[in-house]
Amino acid sequence: MRRLARVATTIAVLAAVALTGCLAGGGPKGSSKISGDRLTVYLSLPLHGISSAAARSVRAGARLALRDASGRVGRYRIRLVDLDSTRPRDVVWDPGRVEANADRAVDDPTAIAYIGELDYGGSAVSVPVTNEASLLQVSPGDGLASLTVRPDGARVGPDRYYPTRARTFLRLVPSDAVRVRALLRDLYERGSRVSIVVDRGVYGRELARQLSARASRGGLAVSLEEFDGSAGAVPTVAQAVAAQRPDAAVYAGAMQPGAARILGEIAARRPGIRLMAAGGFVAPRGAALAAGGSRPVEVISPVGPAGHYPPAGRRVLRRISREGGGRLARPETLYGYQAMTVVLAAVRGGGGDRGRVIRAALRPGARASVLGAYAVHARGDVTGRRFARYGVRYAGGPTDVLAP
């Protein structure tokens, strides 16, 4: 079976996500023409776990964009198929589910695009599958840097994800290479020691590697502590961090409940320490990352508050709110809306030809969108998007917005 033959590759990707020089962009040179007038878009999102609320918002946005297009592009009728990348008790995406989702998409002769994964590096599993089939993949929020570039501290590049050696992946958020710069932006001025707490996931490990390499190069003294997410490990890890007497502690990993506990324990042992975290794709709300004490946790997220988006984006949020009975729409909705918009525009430019659709989606240049203006790079990154910096206490909110 093809899926069994891919197991070794998947394990290698998850064990050492490291990054790259850029491959030639522009999509595959060959073409795969889909017969008939029906095309299918697959949507793979984590409908359980810590990103489930954001995932449902992304799904609502994608459905609205397709509805706004009356479910058609020219002569083609577009069908959307929802897939879950998690199991009921998962915290984040499950690699087996992600691979099965990608396999299902590439096995469908009507598939024209795959929207996914949402965050925390899940695309490291699906991109090799969709790339091998020359199927466009658009991620609403996966910032894993090694999907497009070779990040700080990495020994290899993104070529591991692209068996065809042509790029077929586009994301709508800046890569974590940019997020690292935002996290470390002014630590050089505020202190000389930083402790990095990393979880065991592929996302956290790569992020910690980048943070450590860049901080060390900037003259900071860096210590690294691994956290397995369990309640029993909290006191031990917190004490180990406090013993280093750092000026700042940065949490690199999935924003599970254990992240709040570990940061709270660190703050209790070292009052006045600066606490920071990468927020995945979720915009913090209320007590999402309450860390105890009066000092806020600074969370860096690609998702800004609703007012951060242009009028077109705010109109989409108001429409979703009305359809939800007045319940305030989450800003993550806009990333689903734009992901589907990108796919529909690519189909408009490439018809039912997978290769032409990829080239249309990855064509370099400026784009106007519900997210605001951004530019596409042929390697699959966008420029012009910003990170938001949130100060999160028991009732947190945005404190300022960072330009990358």
Backbone hydrogen bonds in HBPLUS format (Angstrom, degrees):
<---DONOR---> <-ACCEPTOR-->    atom                        ^
c    i                          cat <-CA-CA->   ^        H-A-AA   ^      H-
h    n   atom  resd res      DA  || num        DHA   H-A  angle D-A-AA Bond
n    s   type  num  typ     dist DA aas  dist angle  dist       angle   num
A0005-ALA N   A0001-MET O   3.08 MM   4  6.36 155.1  2.15 149.4 156.8     1
A0006-ARG N   A0002-ARG O   3.15 MM   4  6.38 125.9  2.46 138.7 152.1     2
A0006-ARG N   A0003-ARG O   3.19 MM   3  5.18 139.8  2.36  94.1 105.4     3
A0007-VAL N   A0004-LEU O   3.18 MM   3  5.33 161.9  2.21 107.1 112.6     4
A0010-THR N   A0006-ARG O   3.04 MM   4  6.30 162.7  2.07 159.7 164.9     5
A0011-ILE N   A0007-VAL O   2.96 MM   4  6.21 163.8  1.98 158.4 162.2     6
A0012-ALA N   A0008-ALA O   3.04 MM   4  6.23 158.1  2.09 146.7 152.6     7
A0013-VAL N   A0009-THR O   2.98 MM   4  6.26 154.1  2.05 149.7 156.8     8
A0014-LEU N   A0010-THR O   2.98 MM   4  6.26 163.1  2.01 154.3 158.0     9
A0015-ALA N   A0011-ILE O   2.89 MM   4  5.97 148.3  1.99 147.9 156.8    10
A0016-ALA N   A0012-ALA O   3.18 MM   4  6.21 151.2  2.26 145.4 150.3    11
A0150-ARG N   A0020-THR O   2.48 MM 130  3.10  94.9  2.19 153.0 129.4    12
A0354-ARG N   A0032-SER O   3.09 MM 322  5.30 168.9  2.10 133.9 130.7    13
A0034-ILE N   A0352-GLY O   2.75 MM 318  5.15 160.9  1.79 143.8 150.6    14
A0077-ARG N   A0037-ASP O   2.84 MM  40  6.25 162.5  1.87 162.0 162.7    15
A0039-LEU N   A0077-ARG O   2.96 MM  38  6.23 164.3  1.99 156.9 161.2    16
A0079-ARG N   A0039-LEU O   2.83 MM  40  6.20 161.6  1.87 159.0 165.3    17
A0040-THR N   A0110-THR O   2.83 MM  70  5.53 156.0  1.89 134.1 132.7    18
A0112-ILE N   A0040-THR O   2.87 MM  72  5.76 163.2  1.90 156.1 155.5    19
A0041-VAL N   A0079-ARG O   2.78 MM  38  6.13 164.4  1.81 169.8 175.3    20
A0081-VAL N   A0041-VAL O   2.94 MM  40  6.31 159.4  1.98 160.1 164.8    21
A0042-TYR N   A0113-ALA O   3.06 MM  71  6.48 162.0  2.09 147.8 149.5    22
A0115-ILE N   A0042-TYR O   2.66 MM  73  6.00 171.8  1.66 168.9 168.3    23
A0043-LEU N   A0081-VAL O   2.89 MM  38  6.07 156.4  1.95 169.0 165.4    24
A0083-LEU N   A0043-LEU O   2.77 MM  40  5.81 148.8  1.86 170.9 160.7    25
A0044-SER N   A0115-ILE O   2.86 MM  71  6.21 160.2  1.89 165.4 172.2    26
A0045-LEU N   A0083-LEU O   3.14 MM  38  6.47 165.1  2.16 154.1 153.0    27
A0085-SER N   A0045-LEU O   2.83 MM  40  5.35 162.9  1.86 126.2 129.7    28
A0052-SER N   A0049-GLY O   3.24 MM   3  5.51 167.0  2.25 116.7 117.6    29
A0050-ILE N   A0091-VAL O   2.96 MM  41  5.71 148.9  2.05 145.2 149.5    30
A0055-ALA N   A0051-SER O   2.85 MM   4  6.04 153.5  1.92 151.1 159.9    31
A0056-ARG N   A0052-SER O   2.94 MM   4  6.19 156.5  2.00 150.3 155.1    32
A0057-SER N   A0053-ALA O   3.14 MM   4  6.38 147.7  2.25 140.8 149.5    33
A0058-VAL N   A0054-ALA O   2.91 MM   4  6.22 156.2  1.96 151.0 157.5    34
A0059-ARG N   A0055-ALA O   2.90 MM   4  6.16 158.5  1.95 149.2 155.2    35
A0060-ALA N   A0056-ARG O   2.99 MM   4  6.18 155.9  2.05 141.4 147.4    36
A0061-GLY N   A0057-SER O   2.99 MM   4  6.26 153.9  2.06 148.0 154.9    37
A0062-ALA N   A0058-VAL O   2.96 MM   4  6.26 158.2  2.01 152.7 158.2    38
A0063-ARG N   A0059-ARG O   2.99 MM   4  6.21 162.1  2.02 152.9 157.5    39
A0064-LEU N   A0060-ALA O   3.02 MM   4  6.19 154.1  2.09 143.2 150.3    40
A0065-ALA N   A0061-GLY O   3.01 MM   4  6.28 161.2  2.05 150.9 155.2    41
A0066-LEU N   A0062-ALA O   3.09 MM   4  6.34 157.8  2.14 147.7 153.4    42
A0067-ARG N   A0063-ARG O   2.88 MM   4  6.10 152.2  1.96 145.5 154.0    43
A0068-ASP N   A0064-LEU O   2.78 MM   4  6.03 151.7  1.86 151.2 159.3    44
A0069-ALA N   A0065-ALA O   3.21 MM   4  6.46 130.7  2.46 133.8 145.5    45
A0069-ALA N   A0066-LEU O   3.14 MM   3  5.12 133.8  2.37  93.1 105.8    46
A0071-GLY N   A0066-LEU O   2.90 MM   5  5.22 154.7  1.96 165.1 156.7    47
A0070-SER N   A0067-ARG O   2.87 MM   3  4.83 158.9  1.91 108.9 112.5    48
A0072-ARG N   A0069-ALA O   3.16 MM   3  5.91 164.8  2.19 119.6 123.3    49
A0078-ILE N   A0071-GLY O   2.83 MM   7  5.36 168.2  1.84 142.0 145.8    50
A0073-VAL N   A0076-TYR O   2.91 MM   3  5.24 156.5  1.96 148.5 155.6    51
A0076-TYR N   A0073-VAL O   2.94 MM   3  5.24 153.4  2.01 137.2 133.6    52
A0094-ASP N   A0085-SER O   2.86 MM   9  6.07 170.7  1.87 167.0 165.6    53
A0090-ASP N   A0087-ARG O   3.03 MM   3  5.37 171.2  2.03 124.8 127.1    54
A0097-ARG N   A0094-ASP O   3.08 MM   3  5.32 116.9  2.49 104.0 118.9    55
A0098-VAL N   A0094-ASP O   2.93 MM   4  6.18 163.7  1.95 162.0 167.3    56
A0099-GLU N   A0095-PRO O   2.98 MM   4  6.11 167.4  2.00 148.0 151.4    57
A0100-ALA N   A0096-GLY O   2.98 MM   4  6.09 156.0  2.04 141.4 148.5    58
A0101-ASN N   A0097-ARG O   2.86 MM   4  6.07 152.4  1.94 148.4 155.7    59
A0102-ALA N   A0098-VAL O   3.00 MM   4  6.32 163.2  2.03 154.1 157.8    60
A0103-ASP N   A0099-GLU O   2.85 MM   4  6.05 158.4  1.90 149.2 155.9    61
A0104-ARG N   A0100-ALA O   2.91 MM   4  6.10 156.0  1.97 145.0 151.2    62
A0105-ALA N   A0101-ASN O   3.08 MM   4  6.40 155.9  2.14 147.5 153.6    63
A0106-VAL N   A0102-ALA O   3.03 MM   4  6.33 168.4  2.04 157.6 159.2    64
A0107-ASP N   A0103-ASP O   2.98 MM   4  6.06 138.4  2.16 146.3 157.0    65
A0108-ASP N   A0105-ALA O   3.11 MM   3  5.42 157.5  2.17 107.9 114.9    66
A0111-ALA N   A0108-ASP O   3.06 MM   3  5.41 167.9  2.08 117.1 121.0    67
A0114-TYR N   A0136-LEU O   2.83 MM  22  6.16 146.3  1.95 152.5 163.7    68
A0138-VAL N   A0114-TYR O   2.94 MM  24  6.40 151.6  2.03 149.1 158.2    69
A0116-GLY N   A0138-VAL O   2.90 MM  22  6.06 144.3  2.03 130.1 141.7    70
A0122-GLY N   A0119-ASP O   3.45 MM   3  6.27 170.4  2.46 124.4 126.2    71
A0124-ALA N   A0121-GLY O   3.04 MM   3  5.70 163.1  2.07 119.9 125.1    72
A0125-VAL N   A0122-GLY O   3.08 MM   3  5.85 160.3  2.12 120.0 124.8    73
A0127-VAL N   A0123-SER O   2.91 MM   4  5.54 166.8  1.93 145.6 149.3    74
A0129-VAL N   A0126-SER O   3.03 MM   3  5.30 124.9  2.34 106.1 120.4    75
A0130-THR N   A0126-SER O   3.02 MM   4  6.32 167.1  2.04 165.3 168.1    76
A0131-ASN N   A0127-VAL O   2.78 MM   4  5.73 158.8  1.83 156.5 163.0    77
A0132-GLU N   A0128-PRO O   3.18 MM   4  6.07 154.9  2.25 130.7 136.7    78
A0133-ALA N   A0130-THR O   3.22 MM   3  5.21 130.4  2.48  93.6 106.3    79
A0135-LEU N   A0130-THR O   2.89 MM   5  5.06 165.6  1.91 148.5 151.1    80
A0134-SER N   A0131-ASN O   2.93 MM   3  4.84 163.3  1.96 107.2 111.8    81
A0137-GLN N   A0168-THR O   2.96 MM  31  6.22 160.1  2.00 165.1 166.2    82
A0170-LEU N   A0137-GLN O   2.93 MM  33  6.36 151.2  2.01 156.7 166.0    83
A0139-SER N   A0170-LEU O   2.82 MM  31  6.27 155.7  1.88 150.9 159.1    84
A0172-LEU N   A0139-SER O   3.07 MM  33  6.42 141.3  2.23 162.9 174.3    85
A0176-ASP N   A0143-GLY O   2.68 MM  33  5.05 148.8  1.77 154.6 143.5    86
A0147-LEU N   A0144-LEU O   3.25 MM   3  6.06 169.2  2.26 123.5 126.6    87
A0148-THR N   A0145-ALA O   3.07 MM   3  6.08 171.4  2.08 131.6 133.6    88
A0149-VAL N   A0145-ALA O   3.14 MM   4  6.07 169.4  2.15 156.2 158.9    89
A0154-ALA N   A0151-PRO O   3.19 MM   3  5.70 156.3  2.25 138.1 136.6    90
A0161-TYR N   A0158-PRO O   2.88 MM   3  5.69 163.4  1.90 128.8 133.1    91
A0162-TYR N   A0159-ASP O   3.15 MM   3  5.30 155.3  2.22 107.1 114.4    92
A0165-ARG N   A0162-TYR O   2.87 MM   3  5.08 152.7  1.95 111.0 120.2    93
A0171-ARG N   A0380-GLY O   3.07 MM 209  6.27 158.1  2.12 164.8 162.6    94
A0178-VAL N   A0175-SER O   2.97 MM   3  5.64 143.4  2.11 115.5 123.6    95
A0179-ARG N   A0175-SER O   3.34 MM   4  6.77 152.8  2.41 136.5 144.4    96
A0180-VAL N   A0176-ASP O   2.91 MM   4  6.03 153.5  1.98 146.3 150.7    97
A0182-ALA N   A0178-VAL O   3.12 MM   4  6.51 149.4  2.21 146.2 155.0    98
A0182-ALA N   A0179-ARG O   3.04 MM   3  4.99 115.8  2.47  92.4 108.4    99
A0183-LEU N   A0179-ARG O   2.87 MM   4  6.20 155.7  1.93 154.3 160.9   100
A0184-LEU N   A0180-VAL O   3.04 MM   4  6.22 156.4  2.10 150.1 155.6   101
A0185-ARG N   A0182-ALA O   3.39 MM   3  4.99 160.6  2.43  96.4 101.9   102
A0187-LEU N   A0184-LEU O   3.30 MM   3  5.33 155.0  2.37 104.8 112.0   103
A0189-GLU N   A0186-ASP O   3.23 MM   3  5.49 141.9  2.38 101.5 111.0   104
A0190-ARG N   A0186-ASP O   3.27 MM   4  6.52 150.1  2.37 142.7 151.0   105
A0191-GLY N   A0187-LEU O   3.07 MM   4  5.88 147.2  2.18 152.3 153.5   106
A0221-ALA N   A0192-SER O   2.78 MM  29  6.04 177.1  1.78 158.6 159.0   107
A0247-ASP N   A0193-ARG O   2.99 MM  54  5.38 152.4  2.06 122.4 129.3   108
A0194-VAL N   A0221-ALA O   2.91 MM  27  6.27 160.6  1.94 170.0 173.6   109
A0223-SER N   A0194-VAL O   3.10 MM  29  6.57 152.3  2.18 149.4 155.6   110
A0195-SER N   A0248-ALA O   2.95 MM  53  6.39 161.3  1.99 154.0 158.7   111
A0250-VAL N   A0195-SER O   2.82 MM  55  6.26 160.8  1.85 163.2 169.8   112
A0196-ILE N   A0223-SER O   2.86 MM  27  6.22 162.8  1.89 154.6 159.2   113
A0225-GLU N   A0196-ILE O   2.89 MM  29  6.25 163.4  1.92 163.7 166.4   114
A0197-VAL N   A0250-VAL O   2.87 MM  53  6.17 165.4  1.90 156.7 161.4   115
A0252-ALA N   A0197-VAL O   2.75 MM  55  5.95 176.2  1.75 169.1 169.8   116
A0198-VAL N   A0225-GLU O   2.90 MM  27  6.30 160.0  1.94 157.6 164.4   117
A0227-PHE N   A0198-VAL O   2.79 MM  29  5.85 160.7  1.83 155.2 156.4   118
A0199-ASP N   A0252-ALA O   3.24 MM  53  6.76 148.4  2.34 157.4 160.7   119
A0205-ARG N   A0201-GLY O   3.05 MM   4  6.21 165.0  2.07 154.0 158.2   120
A0206-GLU N   A0202-VAL O   3.18 MM   4  6.28 163.7  2.20 143.7 148.0   121
A0207-LEU N   A0203-TYR O   2.97 MM   4  6.15 163.9  2.00 153.0 158.2   122
A0208-ALA N   A0204-GLY O   2.84 MM   4  5.96 163.0  1.87 151.2 155.9   123
A0209-ARG N   A0205-ARG O   3.00 MM   4  6.14 154.3  2.07 144.0 151.0   124
A0210-GLN N   A0206-GLU O   3.08 MM   4  6.36 155.8  2.14 148.3 153.9   125
A0211-LEU N   A0207-LEU O   2.91 MM   4  6.18 165.4  1.93 154.4 158.7   126
A0212-SER N   A0208-ALA O   2.88 MM   4  5.98 166.4  1.90 151.9 155.5   127
A0213-ALA N   A0209-ARG O   3.08 MM   4  6.19 163.9  2.10 144.3 148.8   128
A0214-ARG N   A0210-GLN O   2.97 MM   4  6.10 172.3  1.98 156.8 159.0   129
A0215-ALA N   A0211-LEU O   2.88 MM   4  5.87 163.5  1.91 150.0 155.6   130
A0216-SER N   A0212-SER O   2.98 MM   4  5.97 162.4  2.01 145.6 150.8   131
A0217-ARG N   A0213-ALA O   3.06 MM   4  6.16 155.2  2.12 140.8 148.1   132
A0218-GLY N   A0214-ARG O   3.00 MM   4  6.20 134.1  2.22 138.7 151.0   133
A0218-GLY N   A0215-ALA O   3.08 MM   3  5.01 127.5  2.37  91.8 106.0   134
A0220-LEU N   A0215-ALA O   2.98 MM   5  5.36 159.5  2.03 155.3 148.5   135
A0219-GLY N   A0216-SER O   3.08 MM   3  5.21 163.4  2.10 107.4 111.3   136
A0233-ALA N   A0230-SER O   3.19 MM   3  5.52 143.3  2.33 104.8 114.3   137
A0234-VAL N   A0231-ALA O   3.23 MM   3  5.47 152.9  2.31 106.2 113.9   138
A0237-VAL N   A0233-ALA O   3.05 MM   4  6.16 172.3  2.05 164.6 166.7   139
A0238-ALA N   A0234-VAL O   2.93 MM   4  5.97 168.0  1.94 159.4 163.5   140
A0239-GLN N   A0235-PRO O   2.96 MM   4  6.00 158.5  2.00 144.5 150.2   141
A0240-ALA N   A0236-THR O   3.03 MM   4  6.23 154.4  2.10 143.5 150.7   142
A0241-VAL N   A0237-VAL O   2.94 MM   4  6.23 154.2  2.01 151.7 158.4   143
A0242-ALA N   A0238-ALA O   2.94 MM   4  6.16 169.0  1.95 152.1 155.1   144
A0243-ALA N   A0239-GLN O   2.93 MM   4  6.04 148.2  2.03 145.2 153.5   145
A0244-GLN N   A0241-VAL O   3.01 MM   3  5.49 148.8  2.11 111.7 120.6   146
A0245-ARG N   A0242-ALA O   2.94 MM   3  5.28 158.1  1.99 111.4 118.7   147
A0274-ARG N   A0247-ASP O   3.10 MM  27  6.28 172.8  2.11 140.9 143.1   148
A0249-ALA N   A0274-ARG O   2.82 MM  25  6.27 154.9  1.89 167.5 176.1   149
A0276-MET N   A0249-ALA O   2.89 MM  27  6.18 151.8  1.97 163.0 166.7   150
A0251-TYR N   A0276-MET O   2.84 MM  25  6.25 161.4  1.87 144.0 147.4   151
A0256-GLN N   A0254-ALA O   2.82 MM   2  5.59 141.3  1.97 101.4  91.3   152
A0259-ALA N   A0256-GLN O   2.88 MM   3  5.59 152.0  1.96 123.3 130.8   153
A0260-ALA N   A0257-PRO O   3.15 MM   3  5.56 123.7  2.48 108.1 119.8   154
A0261-ARG N   A0257-PRO O   3.30 MM   4  6.68 161.0  2.33 150.3 155.6   155
A0262-ILE N   A0258-GLY O   2.95 MM   4  6.09 166.1  1.97 150.9 154.0   156
A0263-LEU N   A0259-ALA O   3.12 MM   4  6.23 161.1  2.16 146.2 151.3   157
A0264-GLY N   A0260-ALA O   2.93 MM   4  6.02 155.4  1.99 146.7 153.9   158
A0265-GLU N   A0261-ARG O   2.98 MM   4  6.20 157.0  2.03 149.7 155.4   159
A0266-ILE N   A0262-ILE O   3.02 MM   4  6.23 152.9  2.10 142.5 150.0   160
A0267-ALA N   A0263-LEU O   2.96 MM   4  6.18 160.5  1.99 148.3 153.3   161
A0268-ALA N   A0264-GLY O   3.00 MM   4  6.24 149.9  2.09 143.5 151.7   162
A0269-ARG N   A0265-GLU O   3.14 MM   4  6.35 146.4  2.26 142.9 150.7   163
A0270-ARG N   A0266-ILE O   2.90 MM   4  6.07 137.8  2.09 147.0 159.3   164
A0273-ILE N   A0270-ARG O   3.22 MM   3  5.96 153.6  2.29 143.1 143.8   165
A0298-GLU N   A0275-LEU O   2.90 MM  23  6.18 175.2  1.91 146.4 144.9   166
A0277-ALA N   A0298-GLU O   2.84 MM  21  6.22 141.2  1.99 162.4 159.9   167
A0300-ILE N   A0277-ALA O   2.93 MM  23  6.37 159.7  1.97 160.0 165.2   168
A0279-GLY N   A0300-ILE O   2.79 MM  21  5.46 173.9  1.80 145.2 143.0   169
A0282-VAL N   A0279-GLY O   3.20 MM   3  6.04 137.1  2.40 151.1 150.6   170
A0288-ALA N   A0285-ARG O   2.97 MM   3  5.49 145.0  2.09 129.0 140.1   171
A0396-GLY N   A0286-GLY O   3.47 MM 110  5.18 173.3  2.48 113.0 113.3   172
A0290-ALA N   A0287-ALA O   3.39 MM   3  4.86 160.3  2.43 107.1 101.4   173
A0297-VAL N   A0392-VAL O   3.06 MM  95  5.17 168.3  2.07 134.7 135.9   174
A0392-VAL N   A0297-VAL O   2.90 MM  95  5.17 175.1  1.90 146.9 147.2   175
A0299-VAL N   A0390-TYR O   2.82 MM  91  5.06 158.9  1.86 146.5 152.9   176
A0390-TYR N   A0299-VAL O   2.86 MM  91  5.06 172.2  1.86 149.9 152.0   177
A0301-SER N   A0388-ALA O   3.00 MM  87  5.37 163.9  2.03 154.2 158.9   178
A0388-ALA N   A0301-SER O   2.74 MM  87  5.37 171.9  1.74 169.7 167.8   179
A0308-HIS N   A0305-PRO O   2.84 MM   3  5.45 161.8  1.87 124.3 130.6   180
A0309-TYR N   A0306-ALA O   3.17 MM   3  5.94 174.6  2.18 124.9 126.6   181
A0313-GLY N   A0310-PRO O   2.96 MM   3  5.34 121.0  2.31 109.4 123.9   182
A0314-ARG N   A0310-PRO O   3.01 MM   4  6.37 158.7  2.06 155.9 162.8   183
A0315-ARG N   A0311-PRO O   2.92 MM   4  6.13 148.5  2.02 149.9 158.0   184
A0316-VAL N   A0312-ALA O   3.24 MM   4  6.53 151.9  2.32 140.1 146.6   185
A0317-LEU N   A0313-GLY O   3.07 MM   4  6.43 157.9  2.12 149.9 155.8   186
A0318-ARG N   A0314-ARG O   2.95 MM   4  6.21 152.9  2.03 144.5 151.7   187
A0319-ARG N   A0315-ARG O   2.99 MM   4  6.26 154.5  2.05 147.5 154.2   188
A0320-ILE N   A0316-VAL O   3.01 MM   4  6.30 163.4  2.04 154.1 158.0   189
A0321-SER N   A0317-LEU O   2.90 MM   4  6.09 152.8  1.98 144.8 152.9   190
A0322-ARG N   A0318-ARG O   2.94 MM   4  6.20 157.1  1.99 149.1 154.2   191
A0323-GLU N   A0319-ARG O   3.01 MM   4  6.28 161.0  2.05 150.2 155.4   192
A0324-GLY N   A0320-ILE O   2.96 MM   4  6.14 131.6  2.20 138.6 151.7   193
A0324-GLY N   A0321-SER O   3.12 MM   3  4.99 129.8  2.38  92.0 105.7   194
A0326-GLY N   A0321-SER O   2.74 MM   5  4.94 148.6  1.84 151.7 149.8   195
A0325-GLY N   A0322-ARG O   3.11 MM   3  5.27 153.0  2.18 113.4 113.0   196
A0333-THR N   A0330-ARG O   3.08 MM   3  5.89 164.9  2.10 122.9 127.1   197
A0334-LEU N   A0331-PRO O   3.06 MM   3  5.84 149.0  2.15 121.7 126.8   198
A0335-TYR N   A0332-GLU O   3.04 MM   3  5.52 141.6  2.19 111.4 121.3   199
A0336-GLY N   A0333-THR O   3.19 MM   3  5.45 127.1  2.48 102.8 115.4   200
A0337-TYR N   A0333-THR O   3.07 MM   4  6.38 159.1  2.11 151.2 157.7   201
A0338-GLN N   A0334-LEU O   2.90 MM   4  6.06 158.8  1.94 142.4 147.9   202
A0339-ALA N   A0335-TYR O   2.96 MM   4  5.98 152.0  2.04 135.4 143.4   203
A0340-MET N   A0336-GLY O   3.13 MM   4  6.31 165.2  2.15 149.5 152.1   204
A0341-THR N   A0337-TYR O   2.98 MM   4  6.18 150.1  2.07 140.6 150.1   205
A0342-VAL N   A0338-GLN O   2.83 MM   4  6.05 155.0  1.89 152.3 157.4   206
A0343-VAL N   A0339-ALA O   3.16 MM   4  6.45 158.7  2.21 144.7 149.8   207
A0344-LEU N   A0340-MET O   2.91 MM   4  6.15 166.6  1.92 155.8 158.9   208
A0345-ALA N   A0341-THR O   2.92 MM   4  6.08 159.8  1.97 149.2 154.9   209
A0346-ALA N   A0342-VAL O   2.94 MM   4  6.13 151.1  2.03 144.9 153.2   210
A0347-VAL N   A0343-VAL O   2.91 MM   4  6.22 153.6  1.98 151.4 158.6   211
A0348-ARG N   A0344-LEU O   2.93 MM   4  6.17 150.0  2.02 142.6 151.4   212
A0349-GLY N   A0345-ALA O   3.05 MM   4  6.35 138.4  2.22 137.6 148.4   213
A0349-GLY N   A0346-ALA O   3.11 MM   3  5.02 123.4  2.45  90.3 104.7   214
A0350-GLY N   A0346-ALA O   2.71 MM   4  5.87 138.5  1.88 144.1 157.1   215
A0351-GLY N   A0347-VAL O   2.62 MM   4  4.78 140.9  1.76 141.3 141.1   216
A0353-ASP N   A0350-GLY O   3.26 MM   3  5.83 164.1  2.28 133.9 138.1   217
A0357-VAL N   A0353-ASP O   2.95 MM   4  6.15 154.9  2.01 156.6 164.7   218
A0358-ILE N   A0354-ARG O   3.01 MM   4  6.26 156.7  2.06 150.4 155.8   219
A0359-ARG N   A0355-GLY O   3.08 MM   4  6.36 164.5  2.11 148.2 152.3   220
A0360-ALA N   A0356-ARG O   2.94 MM   4  6.11 150.4  2.03 144.4 152.5   221
A0361-ALA N   A0357-VAL O   3.01 MM   4  6.24 157.6  2.06 148.4 153.9   222
A0362-LEU N   A0358-ILE O   2.97 MM   4  6.16 157.4  2.03 156.3 162.0   223
A0365-GLY N   A0376-VAL O   3.29 MM  11  5.40 149.9  2.39 132.8 136.8   224
A0376-VAL N   A0365-GLY O   2.87 MM  11  5.40 160.8  1.90 146.8 147.8   225
A0367-ARG N   A0374-TYR O   2.67 MM   7  5.44 156.2  1.72 174.6 176.6   226
A0374-TYR N   A0367-ARG O   3.00 MM   7  5.44 157.7  2.05 152.9 159.5   227
A0372-GLY N   A0369-SER O   3.07 MM   3  5.10 152.6  2.15 101.8 110.2   228
A0375-ALA N   A0383-THR O   2.90 MM   8  5.19 158.2  1.95 143.5 149.5   229
A0383-THR N   A0375-ALA O   2.87 MM   8  5.19 153.4  1.94 144.4 153.1   230
A0377-HIS N   A0381-ASP O   2.84 MM   4  5.30 161.1  1.87 168.7 163.9   231
A0380-GLY N   A0377-HIS O   2.93 MM   3  5.66 166.6  1.95 125.6 130.2   232
A0402-LEU N   A0387-PHE O   2.95 MM  15  5.45 144.5  2.08 150.1 160.9   233
A0389-ARG N   A0400-ASP O   3.14 MM  11  5.66 158.4  2.19 148.9 153.1   234
A0399-THR N   A0389-ARG O   3.33 MM  10  6.40 165.9  2.36 147.9 152.1   235
A0400-ASP N   A0389-ARG O   3.44 MM  11  5.66 167.2  2.45 160.0 158.4   236
A0391-GLY N   A0397-GLY O   3.21 MM   6  5.92 154.3  2.28 158.3 155.2   237
A0397-GLY N   A0391-GLY O   3.29 MM   6  5.92 156.2  2.35 145.0 144.6   238
